[in-house]
Amino acid sequence: MPFNTTRKTIYKSVDSVIGFDVKNQDRKPINLLGKTVMVNLMQVRTGELLVQRRANLVKPEEGFCEFTVFSSDVVDLDPGMYQLSAVVYETDGLARTLYTDGNRRATLEVELLDGAYPKYVPSVGLSFTQLGSSWVSQPVASNLQKNDSSTLHTIQIKVTNFTGKVEGLVSLEYDSMGNYFPVKFVNDRYLVEFENATDVQGWNFIADARWVKILYTPDSTNTGTVDKILYRS
């Protein structure tokens, strides 16, 4: 029972949908109503199973299916060649192999590529030490350190009953212990201010920088906390 398709290309960082037709040896569509099609993504050399998922029967009467490879499925895989195989389960529970061609080949080549889409960059959780009446984070390597042309920086602030101010500091020096200067957030202000706030807020600023620090200063009347600040560039 062949399924009609050729080598496929999928990309890291995005979800990829692979469509295929299931046909009989006379190249006529197989009616898949009431049946189940399971698809496997495997290593080429070892045959190790990486992903197994039920195919979506888009047009079951015409034998057309779709199989989705999610970005999370391949985030830890190296670019290169992989294999797909598929099995159809009949209404009586009998499992039949699907072949990719008339020569009864049971696997399909899938090429995984990288570099076509931006990679997901996780946020950095900041740790703070006291500096007078303020708290300052550890220095974090920024865009100029990573040869990154993006100058967008994002922080996420979680506070509970907090009254005080948060500011961003950047440095152009190679030494992380060098001089820092404040930057404006996208609202054209240097400070993010909270008044007895319990909230999670995201703030952006634009800057070329080698190092970034975040500093927050509680007001003298503050009784709350800054629970977490995350940074991403």
MIDOSE-1310 file (N, C-alpha, C; in nm, 2 decimals, decimal comma, always signed):
residues 233
mpfn	+0,09/-0,12/+0,00/+0,00/+0,00/+0,00/+0,09/+0,12/+0,00; +0,12/+0,18/-0,12/+0,22/+0,29/-0,12/+0,15/+0,43/-0,08; +0,24/+0,52/-0,03/+0,19/+0,65/-0,02/+0,28/+0,74/-0,11; +0,21/+0,82/-0,19/+0,27/+0,89/-0,30/+0,34/+1,02/-0,25
ttrk	+0,47/+1,02/-0,24/+0,54/+1,15/-0,20/+0,68/+1,14/-0,24; +0,76/+1,24/-0,22/+0,90/+1,25/-0,25/+0,98/+1,30/-0,13; +1,11/+1,32/-0,14/+1,19/+1,37/-0,03/+1,13/+1,51/+0,01; +1,12/+1,53/+0,14/+1,07/+1,65/+0,20/+1,17/+1,73/+0,27
tiyk	+1,15/+1,86/+0,28/+1,24/+1,95/+0,35/+1,17/+2,01/+0,46; +1,22/+2,01/+0,59/+1,16/+2,08/+0,70/+1,27/+2,17/+0,76; +1,22/+2,26/+0,84/+1,31/+2,36/+0,90/+1,30/+2,37/+1,05; +1,41/+2,39/+1,11/+1,41/+2,41/+1,26/+1,35/+2,55/+1,29
svds	+1,29/+2,56/+1,41/+1,23/+2,69/+1,46/+1,09/+2,72/+1,41; +1,04/+2,63/+1,32/+0,90/+2,65/+1,27/+0,83/+2,51/+1,27; +0,70/+2,51/+1,27/+0,62/+2,39/+1,25/+0,61/+2,36/+1,10; +0,63/+2,23/+1,07/+0,63/+2,19/+0,93/+0,52/+2,09/+0,91
vigf	+0,44/+2,11/+0,81/+0,33/+2,01/+0,77/+0,36/+1,94/+0,65; +0,37/+1,81/+0,65/+0,40/+1,72/+0,54/+0,27/+1,65/+0,50; +0,23/+1,68/+0,37/+0,11/+1,61/+0,32/+0,15/+1,50/+0,23; +0,06/+1,39/+0,23/+0,09/+1,28/+0,14/-0,04/+1,21/+0,11
dvkn	-0,04/+1,14/-0,01/-0,16/+1,07/-0,06/-0,13/+0,92/-0,04; -0,23/+0,85/+0,01/-0,22/+0,70/+0,02/-0,30/+0,64/-0,09; -0,23/+0,56/-0,17/-0,28/+0,50/-0,29/-0,25/+0,35/-0,30; -0,33/+0,28/-0,38/-0,31/+0,13/-0,39/-0,20/+0,11/-0,50
qdrk	-0,18/-0,01/-0,53/-0,07/-0,04/-0,63/-0,11/+0,00/-0,77; -0,24/+0,03/-0,79/-0,28/+0,08/-0,92/-0,29/+0,23/-0,93; -0,23/+0,29/-0,82/-0,22/+0,44/-0,81/-0,36/+0,50/-0,79; -0,45/+0,43/-0,73/-0,58/+0,48/-0,70/-0,59/+0,51/-0,55
pinl	-0,66/+0,62/-0,51/-0,66/+0,66/-0,37/-0,73/+0,55/-0,29; -0,68/+0,54/-0,17/-0,73/+0,44/-0,07/-0,83/+0,52/+0,02; -0,95/+0,47/+0,04/-1,04/+0,53/+0,14/-1,00/+0,50/+0,28; -0,97/+0,61/+0,36/-0,92/+0,59/+0,49/-1,02/+0,62/+0,60
lgkt	-1,15/+0,63/+0,56/-1,25/+0,65/+0,66/-1,25/+0,53/+0,76; -1,25/+0,57/+0,89/-1,25/+0,47/+1,00/-1,11/+0,41/+1,03; -1,01/+0,45/+0,96/-0,87/+0,40/+0,97/-0,78/+0,50/+1,04; -0,67/+0,45/+1,09/-0,58/+0,54/+1,16/-0,44/+0,53/+1,09
vmvn	-0,38/+0,64/+1,07/-0,24/+0,64/+1,01/-0,15/+0,70/+1,11; -0,05/+0,62/+1,15/+0,06/+0,66/+1,24/+0,19/+0,69/+1,16; +0,25/+0,80/+1,19/+0,38/+0,84/+1,12/+0,49/+0,84/+1,22; +0,61/+0,79/+1,18/+0,73/+0,79/+1,26/+0,84/+0,87/+1,20
lmqv	+0,91/+0,95/+1,28/+1,03/+1,02/+1,24/+1,15/+0,96/+1,31; +1,25/+0,91/+1,23/+1,35/+0,83/+1,28/+1,49/+0,88/+1,24; +1,59/+0,84/+1,32/+1,73/+0,86/+1,28/+1,76/+0,76/+1,16; +1,85/+0,81/+1,07/+1,88/+0,73/+0,95/+1,96/+0,61/+0,99
rtge	+2,07/+0,63/+1,06/+2,17/+0,52/+1,08/+2,12/+0,42/+1,19; +2,06/+0,47/+1,29/+2,03/+0,38/+1,40/+1,88/+0,34/+1,40; +1,80/+0,41/+1,33/+1,66/+0,37/+1,33/+1,59/+0,42/+1,46; +1,65/+0,50/+1,54/+1,59/+0,54/+1,66/+1,47/+0,62/+1,64
llvq	+1,36/+0,59/+1,71/+1,24/+0,66/+1,70/+1,25/+0,80/+1,77; +1,22/+0,91/+1,69/+1,23/+1,04/+1,75/+1,09/+1,10/+1,78; +1,00/+1,08/+1,68/+0,86/+1,13/+1,69/+0,77/+1,02/+1,64; +0,66/+1,00/+1,71/+0,55/+0,92/+1,65/+0,42/+0,99/+1,68
rran	+0,35/+1,01/+1,57/+0,22/+1,09/+1,58/+0,12/+1,04/+1,48; -0,01/+1,06/+1,52/-0,12/+1,02/+1,43/-0,13/+1,13/+1,32; -0,14/+1,08/+1,20/-0,16/+1,18/+1,09/-0,30/+1,23/+1,09; -0,32/+1,35/+1,04/-0,45/+1,41/+1,03/-0,51/+1,37/+0,89
lvkp	-0,63/+1,30/+0,90/-0,69/+1,26/+0,77/-0,77/+1,38/+0,72; -0,70/+1,45/+0,63/-0,76/+1,57/+0,58/-0,88/+1,54/+0,48; -0,85/+1,45/+0,39/-0,96/+1,41/+0,29/-0,95/+1,25/+0,29; -1,02/+1,19/+0,39/-1,00/+1,05/+0,41/-1,05/+0,97/+0,29
eegf	-1,16/+1,01/+0,23/-1,22/+0,94/+0,11/-1,12/+0,94/+0,00; -1,03/+1,04/-0,01/-0,94/+1,05/-0,12/-0,80/+1,01/-0,08; -0,78/+0,96/+0,05/-0,65/+0,91/+0,09/-0,55/+1,02/+0,12; -0,59/+1,14/+0,14/-0,50/+1,25/+0,17/-0,48/+1,28/+0,32
ceft	-0,35/+1,28/+0,36/-0,32/+1,29/+0,51/-0,22/+1,41/+0,52; -0,21/+1,46/+0,64/-0,11/+1,55/+0,68/-0,04/+1,51/+0,81; +0,09/+1,53/+0,82/+0,16/+1,50/+0,94/+0,24/+1,62/+0,98; +0,23/+1,66/+1,11/+0,29/+1,79/+1,15/+0,41/+1,75/+1,23
vfss	+0,53/+1,82/+1,20/+0,65/+1,81/+1,28/+0,66/+1,95/+1,34; +0,64/+1,95/+1,48/+0,64/+2,08/+1,55/+0,79/+2,12/+1,57; +0,81/+2,25/+1,59/+0,94/+2,30/+1,61/+1,00/+2,24/+1,74; +0,92/+2,21/+1,84/+0,97/+2,15/+1,96/+1,02/+2,01/+1,94
dvvd	+0,97/+1,94/+1,83/+1,01/+1,80/+1,80/+1,16/+1,80/+1,76; +1,21/+1,90/+1,70/+1,34/+1,90/+1,63/+1,44/+2,00/+1,69; +1,40/+2,07/+1,80/+1,48/+2,17/+1,86/+1,62/+2,12/+1,90; +1,63/+1,99/+1,94/+1,75/+1,94/+1,99/+1,82/+1,85/+1,88
ldpg	+1,76/+1,84/+1,76/+1,82/+1,76/+1,65/+1,92/+1,84/+1,57; +2,02/+1,77/+1,52/+2,12/+1,84/+1,43/+2,06/+1,84/+1,29; +2,09/+1,95/+1,21/+2,05/+1,95/+1,07/+2,11/+1,82/+1,00; +2,03/+1,78/+0,90/+2,08/+1,66/+0,82/+1,96/+1,58/+0,77
myql	+1,99/+1,45/+0,74/+1,89/+1,37/+0,68/+1,83/+1,28/+0,79; +1,69/+1,26/+0,78/+1,62/+1,18/+0,87/+1,52/+1,10/+0,78; +1,44/+1,01/+0,85/+1,35/+0,92/+0,77/+1,21/+0,92/+0,83; +1,11/+0,91/+0,74/+0,97/+0,90/+0,78/+0,93/+0,76/+0,74
savv	+0,85/+0,70/+0,83/+0,78/+0,58/+0,79/+0,63/+0,59/+0,84; +0,54/+0,51/+0,78/+0,40/+0,52/+0,82/+0,33/+0,39/+0,82; +0,23/+0,37/+0,90/+0,16/+0,25/+0,91/+0,01/+0,29/+0,92; -0,07/+0,21/+0,84/-0,22/+0,24/+0,85/-0,28/+0,12/+0,93
yetd	-0,37/+0,16/+1,02/-0,44/+0,06/+1,10/-0,58/+0,04/+1,05; -0,61/-0,08/+1,00/-0,74/-0,10/+0,94/-0,85/-0,10/+1,05; -0,98/-0,10/+1,01/-1,09/-0,10/+1,10/-1,09/-0,23/+1,19; -1,03/-0,34/+1,14/-1,02/-0,46/+1,22/-0,90/-0,47/+1,30
glar	-0,82/-0,36/+1,31/-0,70/-0,36/+1,39/-0,57/-0,40/+1,32; -0,58/-0,46/+1,19/-0,47/-0,50/+1,12/-0,38/-0,38/+1,08; -0,25/-0,40/+1,10/-0,15/-0,29/+1,07/-0,09/-0,32/+0,93; -0,09/-0,22/+0,84/-0,03/-0,24/+0,71/+0,08/-0,13/+0,69
tlyt	+0,19/-0,17/+0,64/+0,30/-0,08/+0,61/+0,26/+0,00/+0,49; +0,30/+0,13/+0,49/+0,28/+0,22/+0,37/+0,42/+0,23/+0,31; +0,42/+0,21/+0,18/+0,55/+0,22/+0,10/+0,56/+0,35/+0,03; +0,68/+0,40/+0,00/+0,70/+0,53/-0,06/+0,71/+0,52/-0,21
dgnr	+0,72/+0,39/-0,26/+0,73/+0,38/-0,41/+0,69/+0,24/-0,45; +0,69/+0,21/-0,58/+0,65/+0,08/-0,62/+0,74/-0,03/-0,59; +0,86/+0,00/-0,54/+0,96/-0,09/-0,51/+0,95/-0,14/-0,36; +0,84/-0,10/-0,30/+0,81/-0,14/-0,16/+0,92/-0,08/-0,06
ratl	+0,97/+0,04/-0,09/+1,05/+0,10/+0,01/+0,97/+0,16/+0,12; +1,01/+0,14/+0,24/+0,92/+0,17/+0,35/+0,95/+0,30/+0,42; +1,06/+0,37/+0,38/+1,10/+0,50/+0,44/+1,11/+0,61/+0,34; +1,09/+0,73/+0,39/+1,10/+0,85/+0,30/+1,20/+0,94/+0,36
evel	+1,29/+1,00/+0,28/+1,39/+1,09/+0,33/+1,34/+1,22/+0,36; +1,38/+1,28/+0,48/+1,34/+1,41/+0,52/+1,47/+1,49/+0,56; +1,49/+1,60/+0,49/+1,60/+1,68/+0,52/+1,57/+1,80/+0,62; +1,64/+1,80/+0,73/+1,62/+1,90/+0,83/+1,72/+2,01/+0,81
ldga	+1,67/+2,14/+0,79/+1,76/+2,25/+0,77/+1,75/+2,35/+0,88; +1,86/+2,42/+0,90/+1,87/+2,53/+1,00/+1,91/+2,66/+0,93; +1,88/+2,77/+1,00/+1,93/+2,90/+0,95/+1,83/+2,98/+0,87; +1,71/+2,92/+0,83/+1,62/+3,00/+0,75/+1,53/+3,08/+0,84
ypky	+1,52/+3,05/+0,97/+1,43/+3,13/+1,06/+1,51/+3,16/+1,18; +1,47/+3,27/+1,25/+1,54/+3,30/+1,38/+1,52/+3,19/+1,48; +1,63/+3,17/+1,56/+1,63/+3,07/+1,66/+1,56/+3,13/+1,79; +1,50/+3,05/+1,86/+1,44/+3,09/+1,99/+1,55/+3,11/+2,09
vpsv	+1,56/+3,23/+2,15/+1,66/+3,26/+2,25/+1,59/+3,27/+2,38; +1,62/+3,18/+2,48/+1,55/+3,19/+2,61/+1,59/+3,31/+2,68; +1,50/+3,35/+2,77/+1,53/+3,47/+2,86/+1,63/+3,43/+2,97; +1,70/+3,53/+3,02/+1,80/+3,51/+3,12/+1,73/+3,56/+3,25
glsf	+1,73/+3,47/+3,35/+1,68/+3,51/+3,48/+1,79/+3,58/+3,56; +1,76/+3,70/+3,60/+1,86/+3,79/+3,67/+1,87/+3,77/+3,82; +1,99/+3,77/+3,87/+2,01/+3,77/+4,01/+2,05/+3,90/+4,06; +2,01/+3,94/+4,18/+2,04/+4,08/+4,23/+2,12/+4,08/+4,36
tqlg	+2,20/+4,18/+4,37/+2,27/+4,21/+4,49/+2,25/+4,35/+4,53; +2,25/+4,37/+4,66/+2,22/+4,51/+4,71/+2,33/+4,61/+4,68; +2,29/+4,73/+4,64/+2,39/+4,83/+4,61/+2,33/+4,96/+4,68; +2,37/+4,99/+4,80/+2,31/+5,10/+4,87/+2,16/+5,07/+4,90
sswv	+2,08/+5,16/+4,86/+1,93/+5,14/+4,87/+1,87/+5,07/+4,75; +1,95/+5,04/+4,66/+1,91/+4,97/+4,53/+1,95/+4,83/+4,52; +1,90/+4,76/+4,42/+1,95/+4,62/+4,39/+1,99/+4,62/+4,24; +2,10/+4,56/+4,22/+2,15/+4,56/+4,08/+2,18/+4,41/+4,04
sqpv	+2,15/+4,39/+3,91/+2,17/+4,25/+3,86/+2,31/+4,23/+3,82; +2,34/+4,10/+3,79/+2,47/+4,06/+3,73/+2,48/+4,12/+3,59; +2,60/+4,15/+3,54/+2,61/+4,19/+3,40/+2,57/+4,08/+3,30; +2,50/+4,10/+3,20/+2,46/+4,00/+3,10/+2,51/+4,04/+2,96
asnl	+2,58/+3,95/+2,90/+2,63/+3,98/+2,76/+2,52/+4,02/+2,67; +2,54/+4,12/+2,59/+2,44/+4,18/+2,50/+2,47/+4,16/+2,36; +2,40/+4,24/+2,27/+2,41/+4,21/+2,13/+2,55/+4,22/+2,07; +2,63/+4,32/+2,11/+2,76/+4,34/+2,05/+2,85/+4,23/+2,09
qknd	+2,83/+4,16/+2,20/+2,91/+4,05/+2,24/+2,88/+3,93/+2,15; +2,76/+3,92/+2,09/+2,71/+3,80/+2,02/+2,71/+3,83/+1,87; +2,76/+3,94/+1,82/+2,76/+3,98/+1,68/+2,62/+3,98/+1,63; +2,53/+4,03/+1,71/+2,39/+4,03/+1,68/+2,35/+4,17/+1,63
sstl	+2,29/+4,18/+1,52/+2,26/+4,32/+1,46/+2,13/+4,37/+1,53; +2,06/+4,29/+1,60/+1,93/+4,34/+1,67/+1,97/+4,43/+1,79; +1,91/+4,54/+1,80/+1,93/+4,63/+1,91/+1,81/+4,63/+2,01; +1,72/+4,54/+1,99/+1,60/+4,54/+2,07/+1,63/+4,45/+2,20
htiq	+1,60/+4,51/+2,31/+1,62/+4,44/+2,44/+1,49/+4,44/+2,52; +1,46/+4,33/+2,58/+1,33/+4,31/+2,65/+1,35/+4,27/+2,79; +1,28/+4,33/+2,89/+1,28/+4,28/+3,02/+1,13/+4,25/+3,06; +1,12/+4,15/+3,14/+0,99/+4,11/+3,20/+1,00/+4,12/+3,35
ikvt	+0,91/+4,20/+3,41/+0,92/+4,23/+3,55/+0,80/+4,18/+3,62; +0,82/+4,10/+3,73/+0,71/+4,05/+3,81/+0,72/+4,11/+3,95; +0,62/+4,18/+3,99/+0,62/+4,24/+4,12/+0,50/+4,21/+4,20; +0,51/+4,22/+4,34/+0,40/+4,20/+4,43/+0,39/+4,31/+4,53
nftg	+0,29/+4,39/+4,52/+0,27/+4,51/+4,61/+0,39/+4,60/+4,61; +0,45/+4,61/+4,50/+0,58/+4,69/+4,49/+0,56/+4,83/+4,46; +0,63/+4,92/+4,53/+0,64/+5,06/+4,50/+0,79/+5,09/+4,48; +0,82/+5,14/+4,36/+0,96/+5,18/+4,34/+0,99/+5,19/+4,19
kveg	+1,11/+5,19/+4,15/+1,15/+5,22/+4,01/+1,25/+5,11/+3,96; +1,24/+5,09/+3,83/+1,33/+5,00/+3,76/+1,40/+5,07/+3,64; +1,53/+5,05/+3,62/+1,60/+5,11/+3,51/+1,69/+5,02/+3,45; +1,72/+5,04/+3,32/+1,82/+4,96/+3,24/+1,95/+5,04/+3,23
lvsl	+2,06/+4,96/+3,24/+2,19/+5,02/+3,23/+2,27/+4,94/+3,13; +2,35/+5,01/+3,04/+2,42/+4,94/+2,94/+2,57/+4,99/+2,94; +2,65/+4,91/+2,88/+2,80/+4,94/+2,87/+2,85/+4,90/+2,74; +2,94/+4,99/+2,68/+3,00/+4,96/+2,56/+3,14/+4,90/+2,58
eyds	+3,19/+4,89/+2,70/+3,32/+4,84/+2,73/+3,33/+4,69/+2,72; +3,45/+4,64/+2,70/+3,48/+4,50/+2,69/+3,47/+4,44/+2,83; +3,51/+4,51/+2,93/+3,51/+4,46/+3,06/+3,37/+4,48/+3,12; +3,32/+4,37/+3,18/+3,18/+4,38/+3,23/+3,17/+4,47/+3,35
mgny	+3,29/+4,50/+3,42/+3,29/+4,58/+3,53/+3,32/+4,73/+3,50; +3,31/+4,76/+3,37/+3,33/+4,90/+3,33/+3,22/+5,00/+3,36; +3,22/+5,11/+3,29/+3,12/+5,21/+3,31/+2,99/+5,18/+3,25; +2,88/+5,21/+3,31/+2,74/+5,19/+3,26/+2,67/+5,32/+3,26
fpvk	+2,57/+5,33/+3,16/+2,49/+5,45/+3,16/+2,35/+5,41/+3,13; +2,25/+5,49/+3,18/+2,11/+5,45/+3,17/+2,06/+5,47/+3,03; +1,96/+5,39/+2,99/+1,89/+5,40/+2,86/+1,74/+5,43/+2,88; +1,69/+5,49/+2,77/+1,54/+5,51/+2,77/+1,47/+5,39/+2,73
fvnd	+1,35/+5,36/+2,79/+1,26/+5,26/+2,75/+1,18/+5,32/+2,63; +1,10/+5,23/+2,56/+1,03/+5,28/+2,44/+0,93/+5,39/+2,47; +0,89/+5,41/+2,60/+0,80/+5,52/+2,63/+0,88/+5,65/+2,65; +1,01/+5,65/+2,61/+1,09/+5,77/+2,62/+1,12/+5,81/+2,76
rylv	+1,12/+5,72/+2,85/+1,15/+5,75/+2,99/+1,26/+5,66/+3,04; +1,34/+5,70/+3,13/+1,45/+5,62/+3,18/+1,40/+5,53/+3,29; +1,29/+5,55/+3,35/+1,24/+5,47/+3,46/+1,11/+5,40/+3,44; +1,10/+5,28/+3,49/+0,97/+5,21/+3,49/+0,92/+5,22/+3,64
efen	+0,81/+5,29/+3,66/+0,77/+5,32/+3,80/+0,65/+5,23/+3,84; +0,65/+5,19/+3,96/+0,54/+5,10/+4,02/+0,49/+5,17/+4,15; +0,36/+5,16/+4,17/+0,30/+5,21/+4,29/+0,21/+5,11/+4,35; +0,26/+5,04/+4,45/+0,18/+4,93/+4,52/+0,12/+4,83/+4,41
atdv	+0,21/+4,79/+4,32/+0,16/+4,71/+4,20/+0,19/+4,57/+4,23; +0,09/+4,49/+4,18/+0,11/+4,34/+4,17/+0,08/+4,31/+4,03; +0,18/+4,28/+3,95/+0,17/+4,27/+3,81/+0,29/+4,20/+3,74; +0,27/+4,17/+3,62/+0,38/+4,12/+3,53/+0,38/+4,21/+3,41
qgwn	+0,49/+4,28/+3,39/+0,50/+4,38/+3,28/+0,62/+4,35/+3,19; +0,61/+4,37/+3,06/+0,72/+4,36/+2,97/+0,76/+4,50/+2,92; +0,89/+4,53/+2,91/+0,93/+4,66/+2,87/+1,05/+4,64/+2,77; +1,06/+4,73/+2,67/+1,16/+4,72/+2,57/+1,25/+4,85/+2,57
fiad	+1,37/+4,83/+2,53/+1,46/+4,95/+2,50/+1,55/+4,92/+2,39; +1,59/+5,02/+2,32/+1,68/+5,00/+2,20/+1,82/+5,05/+2,23; +1,92/+4,97/+2,21/+2,05/+5,01/+2,24/+2,15/+4,91/+2,18; +2,27/+4,97/+2,13/+2,39/+4,88/+2,11/+2,46/+4,87/+2,24
arwv	+2,49/+4,75/+2,28/+2,56/+4,73/+2,41/+2,64/+4,61/+2,41; +2,75/+4,61/+2,49/+2,82/+4,48/+2,51/+2,77/+4,42/+2,64; +2,72/+4,50/+2,74/+2,68/+4,44/+2,86/+2,55/+4,52/+2,91; +2,47/+4,45/+2,98/+2,34/+4,51/+3,03/+2,33/+4,47/+3,18
kily	+2,28/+4,57/+3,26/+2,24/+4,54/+3,39/+2,11/+4,60/+3,41; +2,03/+4,55/+3,50/+1,90/+4,60/+3,55/+1,91/+4,64/+3,69; +1,86/+4,76/+3,73/+1,87/+4,81/+3,86/+1,73/+4,85/+3,91; +1,69/+4,81/+4,03/+1,56/+4,85/+4,08/+1,59/+4,91/+4,22
tpds	+1,50/+5,02/+4,25/+1,51/+5,09/+4,38/+1,38/+5,10/+4,44; +1,36/+5,03/+4,55/+1,23/+5,04/+4,63/+1,22/+5,18/+4,69; +1,09/+5,23/+4,69/+1,07/+5,35/+4,77/+1,08/+5,33/+4,92; +1,10/+5,44/+4,99/+1,11/+5,42/+5,14/+0,98/+5,37/+5,20
tntg	+0,87/+5,39/+5,13/+0,74/+5,34/+5,18/+0,71/+5,20/+5,13; +0,79/+5,14/+5,05/+0,76/+5,01/+4,99/+0,75/+4,90/+5,09; +0,65/+4,81/+5,08/+0,63/+4,69/+5,16/+0,63/+4,56/+5,07; +0,64/+4,58/+4,94/+0,63/+4,47/+4,85/+0,76/+4,41/+4,80
tvdk	+0,76/+4,34/+4,70/+0,88/+4,27/+4,64/+0,88/+4,27/+4,49; +1,00/+4,27/+4,44/+1,03/+4,24/+4,30/+1,06/+4,09/+4,30; +0,97/+4,01/+4,24/+0,98/+3,86/+4,25/+1,07/+3,81/+4,14; +1,07/+3,87/+4,02/+1,16/+3,81/+3,92/+1,17/+3,91/+3,80
ilyr	+1,29/+3,92/+3,75/+1,31/+4,00/+3,63/+1,38/+3,91/+3,53; +1,33/+3,90/+3,41/+1,39/+3,82/+3,30/+1,44/+3,92/+3,19; +1,55/+3,88/+3,13/+1,61/+3,97/+3,02/+1,63/+3,89/+2,90; +1,61/+3,95/+2,78/+1,64/+3,89/+2,65/+1,68/+3,99/+2,55
s	+1,78/+3,96/+2,47/+1,82/+4,05/+2,36/+1,82/+3,97/+2,23
